Amino acid sequence: MTVLGSSASQARSRATWLGIAAGLGAGALWGMVFVVPRMTPGLSSVDLTAGRFISFGLMAALVMVLGRRSHTWPNASQAAAALGMSLLGATGYYLLLAQSINASGSEVPTLIIGTIPIWIMLLGKPLGLKWSALLPGLVLTAAGLVLMMQASLANAETLPLAGVDFWWGVLLALGAMASWTAFALLNAAWLKRHPQVSATEWANWLGIATGVGALLLWLVAGSESDVLLAQDGKALAAVVCIATGIGSGWAGSILWNLASRRLSVSLAGQLIVSETLFGLFYAFVWDAGWPTPVQWLAAGLFTLGILASIRAHR
Protein backbone atom coordinates (compact mmCIF):
# COMPACT_ATOMS: atom_id res chain seq x y z
CA MET A 1 0.00 0.00 0.00
CA THR A 2 2.86 2.34 0.85
CA VAL A 3 4.52 1.64 -2.50
CA LEU A 4 1.24 2.16 -4.35
CA GLY A 5 0.58 5.39 -2.45
CA SER A 6 4.08 6.64 -3.19
CA SER A 7 3.71 5.84 -6.90
CA ALA A 8 0.37 7.63 -7.06
CA SER A 9 1.86 10.66 -5.28
CA GLN A 10 4.79 10.74 -7.69
CA ALA A 11 2.44 10.52 -10.67
CA ARG A 12 0.35 13.42 -9.35
CA SER A 13 3.51 15.46 -8.73
CA ARG A 14 4.77 14.72 -12.25
CA ALA A 15 1.42 15.72 -13.74
CA THR A 16 1.46 18.95 -11.74
CA TRP A 17 4.93 19.94 -12.89
CA LEU A 18 4.08 19.07 -16.49
CA GLY A 19 1.01 21.29 -16.16
CA ILE A 20 3.12 24.14 -14.75
CA ALA A 21 5.64 23.82 -17.59
CA ALA A 22 2.80 23.80 -20.13
CA GLY A 23 1.23 26.90 -18.55
CA LEU A 24 4.55 28.79 -18.62
CA GLY A 25 5.12 27.72 -22.23
CA ALA A 26 1.69 29.02 -23.19
CA GLY A 27 2.52 32.33 -21.49
CA ALA A 28 5.76 32.64 -23.45
CA LEU A 29 3.91 32.10 -26.74
CA TRP A 30 0.99 34.38 -25.85
CA GLY A 31 3.32 37.20 -24.80
CA MET A 32 4.25 37.71 -28.46
CA VAL A 33 0.84 39.17 -29.26
CA PHE A 34 1.55 42.33 -27.28
CA VAL A 35 4.18 43.53 -29.75
CA VAL A 36 2.62 42.23 -32.96
CA PRO A 37 0.41 45.33 -33.54
CA ARG A 38 3.54 47.49 -33.38
CA MET A 39 5.40 45.23 -35.81
CA THR A 40 2.62 45.56 -38.39
CA PRO A 41 1.36 49.18 -38.17
CA GLY A 42 -0.16 48.99 -41.65
CA LEU A 43 -2.70 46.37 -40.58
CA SER A 44 -5.93 47.32 -38.86
CA SER A 45 -6.87 45.49 -35.67
CA VAL A 46 -9.51 43.55 -37.63
CA ASP A 47 -7.02 42.49 -40.31
CA LEU A 48 -4.47 41.47 -37.68
CA THR A 49 -7.01 39.49 -35.67
CA ALA A 50 -8.35 37.77 -38.78
CA GLY A 51 -4.89 36.98 -40.15
CA ARG A 52 -3.72 35.41 -36.92
CA PHE A 53 -6.79 33.29 -36.31
CA ILE A 54 -7.35 32.22 -39.89
CA SER A 55 -3.79 30.87 -39.70
CA PHE A 56 -4.72 29.12 -36.45
CA GLY A 57 -7.79 27.58 -38.10
CA LEU A 58 -5.88 26.44 -41.18
CA MET A 59 -3.21 24.81 -39.02
CA ALA A 60 -5.85 23.01 -36.94
CA ALA A 61 -7.73 21.86 -40.05
CA LEU A 62 -4.49 20.61 -41.64
CA VAL A 63 -3.66 18.56 -38.54
CA MET A 64 -7.19 17.13 -38.47
CA VAL A 65 -7.10 16.19 -42.17
CA LEU A 66 -3.60 14.68 -42.11
CA GLY A 67 -4.43 12.69 -38.99
CA ARG A 68 -8.05 11.92 -39.89
CA ARG A 69 -7.68 8.29 -38.83
CA SER A 70 -6.67 9.26 -35.29
CA HIS A 71 -8.73 12.44 -34.90
CA THR A 72 -12.47 12.72 -34.33
CA TRP A 73 -14.82 15.51 -35.34
CA PRO A 74 -17.07 17.20 -32.76
CA ASN A 75 -20.76 16.52 -32.44
CA ALA A 76 -23.29 19.37 -32.52
CA SER A 77 -23.02 20.31 -28.83
CA GLN A 78 -19.23 20.11 -28.88
CA ALA A 79 -19.09 22.27 -32.00
CA ALA A 80 -21.37 24.85 -30.36
CA ALA A 81 -19.15 24.89 -27.28
CA ALA A 82 -16.05 25.38 -29.45
CA LEU A 83 -17.69 28.29 -31.29
CA GLY A 84 -18.63 30.02 -28.05
CA MET A 85 -15.23 29.46 -26.47
CA SER A 86 -13.46 30.69 -29.59
CA LEU A 87 -15.36 33.97 -29.40
CA LEU A 88 -14.52 34.50 -25.72
CA GLY A 89 -10.91 33.38 -25.77
CA ALA A 90 -9.74 34.10 -29.29
CA THR A 91 -11.48 36.25 -31.90
CA GLY A 92 -13.39 38.58 -29.57
CA TYR A 93 -10.65 38.76 -26.96
CA TYR A 94 -7.83 39.46 -29.38
CA LEU A 95 -9.82 42.01 -31.39
CA LEU A 96 -10.43 43.99 -28.20
CA LEU A 97 -6.78 43.65 -27.18
CA ALA A 98 -5.39 44.68 -30.57
CA GLN A 99 -7.65 47.75 -30.67
CA SER A 100 -6.65 48.69 -27.13
CA ILE A 101 -2.93 48.44 -27.99
CA ASN A 102 -3.45 50.60 -31.08
CA ALA A 103 -5.21 53.21 -28.94
CA SER A 104 -3.03 53.27 -25.82
CA GLY A 105 0.26 51.48 -26.56
CA SER A 106 1.53 48.13 -25.32
CA GLU A 107 2.26 48.67 -21.64
CA VAL A 108 -1.08 49.58 -20.08
CA PRO A 109 -3.15 46.92 -21.94
CA THR A 110 -0.46 44.37 -21.04
CA LEU A 111 -0.86 45.27 -17.39
CA ILE A 112 -4.66 45.22 -17.45
CA ILE A 113 -4.55 41.79 -19.06
CA GLY A 114 -2.04 40.94 -16.36
CA THR A 115 -4.80 41.16 -13.73
CA ILE A 116 -6.47 38.07 -15.24
CA PRO A 117 -4.55 35.72 -12.90
CA ILE A 118 -5.96 37.57 -9.88
CA TRP A 119 -9.55 37.26 -11.12
CA ILE A 120 -9.10 33.60 -12.00
CA MET A 121 -7.47 32.85 -8.66
CA LEU A 122 -10.37 34.54 -6.85
CA LEU A 123 -13.09 32.92 -8.97
CA GLY A 124 -11.48 29.51 -9.45
CA LYS A 125 -10.16 28.70 -5.97
CA PRO A 126 -10.51 24.98 -5.14
CA LEU A 127 -13.01 24.30 -2.35
CA GLY A 128 -10.42 22.65 -0.14
CA LEU A 129 -7.85 25.43 -0.38
CA LYS A 130 -7.89 28.12 2.29
CA TRP A 131 -7.87 31.78 1.31
CA SER A 132 -4.88 32.30 3.60
CA ALA A 133 -2.85 29.95 1.40
CA LEU A 134 -3.64 32.01 -1.70
CA LEU A 135 -3.03 35.36 -0.05
CA PRO A 136 0.80 35.56 -0.53
CA GLY A 137 0.53 34.92 -4.27
CA LEU A 138 -2.34 37.38 -4.64
CA VAL A 139 -0.55 40.12 -2.69
CA LEU A 140 2.73 39.69 -4.57
CA THR A 141 0.99 39.70 -7.95
CA ALA A 142 -1.15 42.73 -7.08
CA ALA A 143 1.90 44.62 -5.79
CA GLY A 144 3.77 43.87 -8.99
CA LEU A 145 0.85 45.11 -11.07
CA VAL A 146 0.61 48.35 -9.06
CA LEU A 147 4.32 49.05 -9.52
CA MET A 148 4.26 48.23 -13.23
CA MET A 149 1.13 50.30 -13.84
CA GLN A 150 2.67 53.24 -11.99
CA ALA A 151 5.82 53.06 -14.10
CA SER A 152 3.87 52.72 -17.35
CA LEU A 153 1.53 55.61 -16.59
CA ALA A 154 4.51 57.76 -15.67
CA ASN A 155 5.96 57.04 -19.11
CA ALA A 156 2.58 57.59 -20.78
CA GLU A 157 2.43 61.14 -19.43
CA THR A 158 5.34 62.03 -21.71
CA LEU A 159 3.60 60.55 -24.75
CA PRO A 160 0.47 61.67 -26.63
CA LEU A 161 -1.57 58.88 -25.03
CA ALA A 162 -3.38 60.40 -22.06
CA GLY A 163 -6.35 61.73 -24.02
CA VAL A 164 -9.64 60.20 -25.14
CA ASP A 165 -7.92 57.54 -27.26
CA PHE A 166 -5.81 56.40 -24.32
CA TRP A 167 -8.80 55.87 -22.03
CA TRP A 168 -10.78 54.24 -24.82
CA GLY A 169 -7.89 51.78 -25.12
CA VAL A 170 -8.08 51.16 -21.37
CA LEU A 171 -11.81 50.40 -21.66
CA LEU A 172 -11.19 47.97 -24.52
CA ALA A 173 -8.48 46.25 -22.50
CA LEU A 174 -10.91 45.82 -19.60
CA GLY A 175 -13.36 44.19 -22.01
CA ALA A 176 -10.61 41.85 -23.23
CA MET A 177 -9.74 41.00 -19.64
CA ALA A 178 -13.35 40.08 -18.82
CA SER A 179 -13.67 38.03 -22.00
CA TRP A 180 -10.58 35.92 -21.38
CA THR A 181 -11.31 35.45 -17.68
CA ALA A 182 -14.68 33.94 -18.61
CA PHE A 183 -12.98 31.76 -21.23
CA ALA A 184 -10.39 30.42 -18.78
CA LEU A 185 -13.01 29.42 -16.23
CA LEU A 186 -15.41 27.86 -18.74
CA ASN A 187 -12.66 26.15 -20.75
CA ALA A 188 -11.18 24.46 -17.68
CA ALA A 189 -14.62 23.28 -16.59
CA TRP A 190 -15.38 21.91 -20.08
CA LEU A 191 -12.10 19.99 -20.28
CA LYS A 192 -12.64 18.38 -16.89
CA ARG A 193 -16.20 17.39 -17.83
CA HIS A 194 -14.97 15.78 -21.07
CA PRO A 195 -11.81 13.78 -20.22
CA GLN A 196 -12.27 11.71 -23.38
CA VAL A 197 -11.36 14.75 -25.52
CA SER A 198 -7.58 15.27 -25.63
CA ALA A 199 -5.96 18.67 -25.18
CA THR A 200 -4.79 18.62 -28.81
CA GLU A 201 -8.19 17.58 -30.14
CA TRP A 202 -9.94 20.38 -28.26
CA ALA A 203 -7.33 22.88 -29.50
CA ASN A 204 -7.99 21.76 -33.07
CA TRP A 205 -11.75 22.13 -32.66
CA LEU A 206 -11.28 25.57 -31.14
CA GLY A 207 -8.88 26.47 -33.94
CA ILE A 208 -11.32 25.55 -36.71
CA ALA A 209 -14.15 27.43 -34.96
CA THR A 210 -11.85 30.42 -34.46
CA GLY A 211 -10.74 30.35 -38.09
CA VAL A 212 -14.33 30.36 -39.34
CA GLY A 213 -15.21 33.26 -37.03
CA ALA A 214 -12.10 35.18 -38.06
CA LEU A 215 -12.89 34.71 -41.76
CA LEU A 216 -16.43 36.03 -41.25
CA LEU A 217 -15.03 38.98 -39.27
CA TRP A 218 -12.63 39.85 -42.09
CA LEU A 219 -15.32 39.56 -44.76
CA VAL A 220 -17.58 41.92 -42.80
CA ALA A 221 -15.11 44.46 -41.39
CA GLY A 222 -11.67 43.76 -42.86
CA SER A 223 -9.75 45.61 -45.54
CA GLU A 224 -10.16 44.80 -49.22
CA SER A 225 -7.68 42.30 -50.65
CA ASP A 226 -6.18 44.82 -53.08
CA VAL A 227 -5.62 47.28 -50.22
CA LEU A 228 -3.76 44.65 -48.21
CA LEU A 229 -1.65 43.60 -51.21
CA ALA A 230 -0.72 47.21 -51.97
CA GLN A 231 0.74 47.81 -48.49
CA ASP A 232 4.44 48.05 -47.80
CA GLY A 233 5.72 45.27 -45.57
CA LYS A 234 2.99 42.83 -46.56
CA ALA A 235 5.47 39.93 -46.46
CA LEU A 236 6.36 40.72 -42.84
CA ALA A 237 2.67 41.06 -41.97
CA ALA A 238 1.96 37.63 -43.49
CA VAL A 239 4.86 36.02 -41.62
CA VAL A 240 3.73 37.61 -38.34
CA CYS A 241 0.14 36.44 -38.79
CA ILE A 242 1.22 32.89 -39.64
CA ALA A 243 3.77 32.74 -36.81
CA THR A 244 1.33 33.97 -34.17
CA GLY A 245 -1.46 31.82 -35.58
CA ILE A 246 0.59 28.65 -35.31
CA GLY A 247 2.61 29.62 -32.23
CA SER A 248 0.41 31.78 -30.00
CA GLY A 249 -2.78 30.25 -31.42
CA TRP A 250 -2.43 26.53 -32.09
CA ALA A 251 0.60 25.57 -29.95
CA GLY A 252 -0.37 27.98 -27.17
CA SER A 253 -3.88 26.48 -27.03
CA ILE A 254 -2.54 22.93 -26.73
CA LEU A 255 -0.20 23.93 -23.91
CA TRP A 256 -2.94 25.83 -22.10
CA ASN A 257 -5.35 22.91 -22.40
CA LEU A 258 -2.70 20.63 -20.91
CA ALA A 259 -2.23 23.05 -18.01
CA SER A 260 -5.99 23.45 -17.50
CA ARG A 261 -6.49 19.70 -17.34
CA ARG A 262 -3.61 18.98 -14.95
CA LEU A 263 -3.89 21.97 -12.60
CA SER A 264 -6.57 23.63 -10.52
CA VAL A 265 -8.15 26.68 -12.15
CA SER A 266 -6.56 29.05 -9.64
CA LEU A 267 -3.01 27.72 -10.15
CA ALA A 268 -3.36 27.68 -13.94
CA GLY A 269 -4.67 31.22 -13.74
CA GLN A 270 -1.67 32.35 -11.70
CA LEU A 271 0.63 31.08 -14.45
CA ILE A 272 -0.89 33.60 -16.86
CA VAL A 273 1.34 36.16 -15.11
CA SER A 274 4.08 34.68 -17.30
CA GLU A 275 2.26 36.10 -20.34
CA THR A 276 2.64 39.58 -18.85
CA LEU A 277 6.31 39.00 -18.07
CA PHE A 278 7.07 37.71 -21.56
CA GLY A 279 4.94 40.43 -23.19
CA LEU A 280 6.87 43.16 -21.38
CA PHE A 281 10.17 41.44 -22.19
CA TYR A 282 9.32 41.29 -25.90
CA ALA A 283 8.21 44.95 -25.85
CA PHE A 284 11.52 46.00 -24.29
CA VAL A 285 13.45 43.97 -26.87
CA TRP A 286 11.44 45.53 -29.71
CA ASP A 287 12.07 49.04 -28.35
CA ALA A 288 15.75 48.22 -27.73
CA GLY A 289 15.37 49.52 -24.18
CA TRP A 290 15.81 48.32 -20.63
CA PRO A 291 13.28 48.12 -17.80
CA THR A 292 13.48 50.74 -15.09
CA PRO A 293 14.36 49.67 -11.54
CA VAL A 294 10.66 49.81 -10.65
CA GLN A 295 9.80 47.51 -13.56
CA TRP A 296 12.55 45.09 -12.53
CA LEU A 297 11.10 45.06 -9.02
CA ALA A 298 7.60 44.44 -10.40
CA ALA A 299 8.87 41.55 -12.51
CA GLY A 300 10.50 40.07 -9.42
CA LEU A 301 7.23 40.34 -7.50
CA PHE A 302 5.39 38.61 -10.36
CA THR A 303 7.89 35.76 -10.26
CA LEU A 304 7.62 35.43 -6.48
CA GLY A 305 3.83 35.44 -6.84
CA ILE A 306 3.98 32.48 -9.22
CA LEU A 307 6.27 30.57 -6.86
CA ALA A 308 4.04 31.34 -3.87
CA SER A 309 0.97 30.10 -5.73
CA ILE A 310 2.72 26.88 -6.78
CA ARG A 311 3.67 26.27 -3.14
CA ALA A 312 0.11 26.96 -1.95
CA HIS A 313 -1.34 24.40 -4.36
CA ARG A 314 1.12 21.58 -3.66
C-alpha positions in Angstrom: 0.0 0.0 0.0 2.9 2.3 0.8 4.5 1.6 -2.5 1.2 2.2 -4.3 0.6 5.4 -2.5 4.1 6.6 -3.2 3.7 5.8 -6.9 0.4 7.6 -7.1 1.9 10.7 -5.3 4.8 10.7 -7.7 2.4 10.5 -10.7 0.4 13.4 -9.3 3.5 15.5 -8.7 4.8 14.7 -12.2 1.4 15.7 -13.7 1.5 19.0 -11.7 4.9 19.9 -12.9 4.1 19.1 -16.5 1.0 21.3 -16.2 3.1 24.1 -14.7 5.6 23.8 -17.6 2.8 23.8 -20.1 1.2 26.9 -18.6 4.5 28.8 -18.6 5.1 27.7 -22.2 1.7 29.0 -23.2 2.5 32.3 -21.5 5.8 32.6 -23.5 3.9 32.1 -26.7 1.0 34.4 -25.9 3.3 37.2 -24.8 4.2 37.7 -28.5 0.8 39.2 -29.3 1.5 42.3 -27.3 4.2 43.5 -29.7 2.6 42.2 -33.0 0.4 45.3 -33.5 3.5 47.5 -33.4 5.4 45.2 -35.8 2.6 45.6 -38.4 1.4 49.2 -38.2 -0.2 49.0 -41.6 -2.7 46.4 -40.6 -5.9 47.3 -38.9 -6.9 45.5 -35.7 -9.5 43.6 -37.6 -7.0 42.5 -40.3 -4.5 41.5 -37.7 -7.0 39.5 -35.7 -8.4 37.8 -38.8 -4.9 37.0 -40.2 -3.7 35.4 -36.9 -6.8 33.3 -36.3 -7.4 32.2 -39.9 -3.8 30.9 -39.7 -4.7 29.1 -36.4 -7.8 27.6 -38.1 -5.9 26.4 -41.2 -3.2 24.8 -39.0 -5.9 23.0 -36.9 -7.7 21.9 -40.0 -4.5 20.6 -41.6 -3.7 18.6 -38.5 -7.2 17.1 -38.5 -7.1 16.2 -42.2 -3.6 14.7 -42.1 -4.4 12.7 -39.0 -8.0 11.9 -39.9 -7.7 8.3 -38.8 -6.7 9.3 -35.3 -8.7 12.4 -34.9 -12.5 12.7 -34.3 -14.8 15.5 -35.3 -17.1 17.2 -32.8 -20.8 16.5 -32.4 -23.3 19.4 -32.5 -23.0 20.3 -28.8 -19.2 20.1 -28.9 -19.1 22.3 -32.0 -21.4 24.9 -30.4 -19.1 24.9 -27.3 -16.1 25.4 -29.4 -17.7 28.3 -31.3 -18.6 30.0 -28.0 -15.2 29.5 -26.5 -13.5 30.7 -29.6 -15.4 34.0 -29.4 -14.5 34.5 -25.7 -10.9 33.4 -25.8 -9.7 34.1 -29.3 -11.5 36.3 -31.9 -13.4 38.6 -29.6 -10.6 38.8 -27.0 -7.8 39.5 -29.4 -9.8 42.0 -31.4 -10.4 44.0 -28.2 -6.8 43.6 -27.2 -5.4 44.7 -30.6 -7.7 47.7 -30.7 -6.7 48.7 -27.1 -2.9 48.4 -28.0 -3.5 50.6 -31.1 -5.2 53.2 -28.9 -3.0 53.3 -25.8 0.3 51.5 -26.6 1.5 48.1 -25.3 2.3 48.7 -21.6 -1.1 49.6 -20.1 -3.2 46.9 -21.9 -0.5 44.4 -21.0 -0.9 45.3 -17.4 -4.7 45.2 -17.4 -4.6 41.8 -19.1 -2.0 40.9 -16.4 -4.8 41.2 -13.7 -6.5 38.1 -15.2 -4.5 35.7 -12.9 -6.0 37.6 -9.9 -9.5 37.3 -11.1 -9.1 33.6 -12.0 -7.5 32.8 -8.7 -10.4 34.5 -6.8 -13.1 32.9 -9.0 -11.5 29.5 -9.4 -10.2 28.7 -6.0 -10.5 25.0 -5.1 -13.0 24.3 -2.4 -10.4 22.7 -0.1 -7.8 25.4 -0.4 -7.9 28.1 2.3 -7.9 31.8 1.3 -4.9 32.3 3.6 -2.8 29.9 1.4 -3.6 32.0 -1.7 -3.0 35.4 0.0 0.8 35.6 -0.5 0.5 34.9 -4.3 -2.3 37.4 -4.6 -0.6 40.1 -2.7 2.7 39.7 -4.6 1.0 39.7 -8.0 -1.1 42.7 -7.1 1.9 44.6 -5.8 3.8 43.9 -9.0 0.9 45.1 -11.1 0.6 48.4 -9.1 4.3 49.0 -9.5 4.3 48.2 -13.2 1.1 50.3 -13.8 2.7 53.2 -12.0 5.8 53.1 -14.1 3.9 52.7 -17.4 1.5 55.6 -16.6 4.5 57.8 -15.7 6.0 57.0 -19.1 2.6 57.6 -20.8 2.4 61.1 -19.4 5.3 62.0 -21.7 3.6 60.5 -24.7 0.5 61.7 -26.6 -1.6 58.9 -25.0 -3.4 60.4 -22.1 -6.4 61.7 -24.0 -9.6 60.2 -25.1 -7.9 57.5 -27.3 -5.8 56.4 -24.3 -8.8 55.9 -22.0 -10.8 54.2 -24.8 -7.9 51.8 -25.1 -8.1 51.2 -21.4 -11.8 50.4 -21.7 -11.2 48.0 -24.5 -8.5 46.3 -22.5 -10.9 45.8 -19.6 -13.4 44.2 -22.0 -10.6 41.9 -23.2 -9.7 41.0 -19.6 -13.4 40.1 -18.8 -13.7 38.0 -22.0 -10.6 35.9 -21.4 -11.3 35.4 -17.7 -14.7 33.9 -18.6 -13.0 31.8 -21.2 -10.4 30.4 -18.8 -13.0 29.4 -16.2 -15.4 27.9 -18.7 -12.7 26.2 -20.8 -11.2 24.5 -17.7 -14.6 23.3 -16.6 -15.4 21.9 -20.1 -12.1 20.0 -20.3 -12.6 18.4 -16.9 -16.2 17.4 -17.8 -15.0 15.8 -21.1 -11.8 13.8 -20.2 -12.3 11.7 -23.4 -11.4 14.7 -25.5 -7.6 15.3 -25.6 -6.0 18.7 -25.2 -4.8 18.6 -28.8 -8.2 17.6 -30.1 -9.9 20.4 -28.3 -7.3 22.9 -29.5 -8.0 21.8 -33.1 -11.8 22.1 -32.7 -11.3 25.6 -31.1 -8.9 26.5 -33.9 -11.3 25.6 -36.7 -14.1 27.4 -35.0 -11.9 30.4 -34.5 -10.7 30.4 -38.1 -14.3 30.4 -39.3 -15.2 33.3 -37.0 -12.1 35.2 -38.1 -12.9 34.7 -41.8 -16.4 36.0 -41.3 -15.0 39.0 -39.3 -12.6 39.9 -42.1 -15.3 39.6 -44.8 -17.6 41.9 -42.8 -15.1 44.5 -41.4 -11.7 43.8 -42.9 -9.7 45.6 -45.5 -10.2 44.8 -49.2 -7.7 42.3 -50.6 -6.2 44.8 -53.1 -5.6 47.3 -50.2 -3.8 44.7 -48.2 -1.7 43.6 -51.2 -0.7 47.2 -52.0 0.7 47.8 -48.5 4.4 48.0 -47.8 5.7 45.3 -45.6 3.0 42.8 -46.6 5.5 39.9 -46.5 6.4 40.7 -42.8 2.7 41.1 -42.0 2.0 37.6 -43.5 4.9 36.0 -41.6 3.7 37.6 -38.3 0.1 36.4 -38.8 1.2 32.9 -39.6 3.8 32.7 -36.8 1.3 34.0 -34.2 -1.5 31.8 -35.6 0.6 28.6 -35.3 2.6 29.6 -32.2 0.4 31.8 -30.0 -2.8 30.2 -31.4 -2.4 26.5 -32.1 0.6 25.6 -30.0 -0.4 28.0 -27.2 -3.9 26.5 -27.0 -2.5 22.9 -26.7 -0.2 23.9 -23.9 -2.9 25.8 -22.1 -5.3 22.9 -22.4 -2.7 20.6 -20.9 -2.2 23.0 -18.0 -6.0 23.5 -17.5 -6.5 19.7 -17.3 -3.6 19.0 -15.0 -3.9 22.0 -12.6 -6.6 23.6 -10.5 -8.1 26.7 -12.1 -6.6 29.0 -9.6 -3.0 27.7 -10.2 -3.4 27.7 -13.9 -4.7 31.2 -13.7 -1.7 32.3 -11.7 0.6 31.1 -14.4 -0.9 33.6 -16.9 1.3 36.2 -15.1 4.1 34.7 -17.3 2.3 36.1 -20.3 2.6 39.6 -18.8 6.3 39.0 -18.1 7.1 37.7 -21.6 4.9 40.4 -23.2 6.9 43.2 -21.4 10.2 41.4 -22.2 9.3 41.3 -25.9 8.2 45.0 -25.9 11.5 46.0 -24.3 13.5 44.0 -26.9 11.4 45.5 -29.7 12.1 49.0 -28.3 15.7 48.2 -27.7 15.4 49.5 -24.2 15.8 48.3 -20.6 13.3 48.1 -17.8 13.5 50.7 -15.1 14.4 49.7 -11.5 10.7 49.8 -10.6 9.8 47.5 -13.6 12.5 45.1 -12.5 11.1 45.1 -9.0 7.6 44.4 -10.4 8.9 41.5 -12.5 10.5 40.1 -9.4 7.2 40.3 -7.5 5.4 38.6 -10.4 7.9 35.8 -10.3 7.6 35.4 -6.5 3.8 35.4 -6.8 4.0 32.5 -9.2 6.3 30.6 -6.9 4.0 31.3 -3.9 1.0 30.1 -5.7 2.7 26.9 -6.8 3.7 26.3 -3.1 0.1 27.0 -1.9 -1.3 24.4 -4.4 1.1 21.6 -3.7 
